[in-house]
Amino acid sequence: MANHLSDANIFLREETVKTITFVFLSLCAVQGLGAALDLGKAKNSIEFLAVGQPSALRVRGRANSEKVSQPLKGSLAITAHTLLGTATFALAALETGIELRDSHMKEKYLEVKKYPDAELTLTRLDLPESHKGENLPFEGTLSLHGVKKTVKGLASVDKTESNLSAKFEFKIKLDDFGIQIPSYMGIKIANEVTVNSASEGMVQ
Amino acid sequence: MKTLFSLLFFATAFAFGYPENIRHGYVNCTTCHVSPNGGGILTPYGRSLSREVISTWGTEAETKWMYFVEPPDWLNLGGNIRWIQTRKDTPTYRQDRFILMQADFEAAATYDKFSFVGTLGRSEFDRPKTVGEFLVSHRHYLMYKHSDEITFRAGRFLQAFGLAVGDHTVVTRRTLGFDQNRETYNVEASYIGEKYDLYVTLNLGRIDQPSYKRERGASVRGSMQTNEKYKYGLGYYFGHNENSDRQLFGPYALVALIKPLVFLQETDFIRTASGSGADYWGLAHYAKLDFEPIQGLHFFLMEDFYRGDFRNALTVTNSFGAGIQFFPRPHFELIAQFQRMKILAVDPNHYNDYLWLQMHFYL
């Protein structure tokens, strides 16, 4: 019981922090201190690349908005010299091009019914003064398959007066998130999977 | 117009694979085939794909060997039976034939890092008199898988060069000598990585049949993948027999332009140095555009060109055609193809027309 209360408190604290962050970022944007991109209204692309052995089989998964409308939600905001925000992705939108593989991925490995979303919260992304740069190191917290882990990667950001484009690439290890290594008929997927996301849209 | 359904030009996939599967991101043959260079016996994953990405209809259960046999993990079973309906239609007579063209059984037994792969089937002898003439093993080799990327093998198989396309009658296959029944004894090392692959083959010829005077030599083939939909490669081949030395060199490409549309091409320069002192260059080229509007149903256009000697126009062979390939359910493949072909040495002024229908049942 105590554990449940403790978990609930942590959850409430995190939700409160997120809410405060979002309100702060929105206020910054309103005050002209920065700009926010609503990912739900942006043009997004989410991909992963996994490699299977033997044969170096490359499995590329992509978000299909026909499966889930608005698979990516959340916001990104530029404040002074940082880009922060939270993105929530509906894993049911992922497709790899082969139905059987998709059903194995979602039902057996990602367990999408139990853990429907992946969420990335950016905790550090320092921007140059121009608000434009490539290969910018970032850190974030990824929540996937019921596990939270810090992830590090590289980002490309391009902010104009009315537009924000942000691309992220990072690698995850499946076993870090308690995901069983996918294996089917002698082909085994490597533990490390590369994730790419790109978002572009009008800032508010 | 003279129409021939001719045995001379029956085109089948024999032991070859389906590089068109690059449309599904399958850039390396070994995902589906036991052989590092593709073709022949399928891996369990390849069997599963025969339903998932190859066939229009079907169930997972029917992908098993002979529909119901599930061999132990160390054993893979395969085989092919092909029939062809041919018609030869000339100004003086017409002849229809329904022919069993291939009947092969294939097995691969694996122990630890070693595999032995062998085929046994009906030979091409018209009227075999002995068991040796009736049965033939086109491929038999021992393979050692050093790691996920590196494999060595030795035995009889078709060496890696160019595109191992299904239609083995095109000039880059049959005319250049990479056809069914042209398998030689080889020693091969292959590296298949995430972005690059490399095959180095030492060709010992037909050590079992020296009287065939097959070429001996070596070949190198390498390719790179810019992503899982584009693959580009280069090949070099050297062959020597008592009559001539032959070198082949050229690029090839597999490109999935969009998922339903795949383009394959191979161009090879040929240098021949004959024993009489003649030294000349030639060219072989093949291209195919494959369109799969619904899974399992393919429409394709193809063309090939061969000029054995740039100095001699009569060494030109040129053909182009269109066809339909249909994989209705696992185990079945149907092909109908129309092809126009001109062989200048035979008739420099006219194209001949060929039509053929083929049914393939893979066990």
Interface residues (C-beta under 8 A of the other chain):
Chain A: V51 G52 Q53 P54 S55 A56 L57 R58 V59 R60 G97 I98 E99 L100 R101 Y184 M185 G186 I187
Chain B: H24 G25 Y26 V27 N28 C29 T30 T31 T43 P44 Y45 R47 S48 E52 V53 E60 K145 D148 E149 I192 G193 E194 Q225 N227 E228 K259
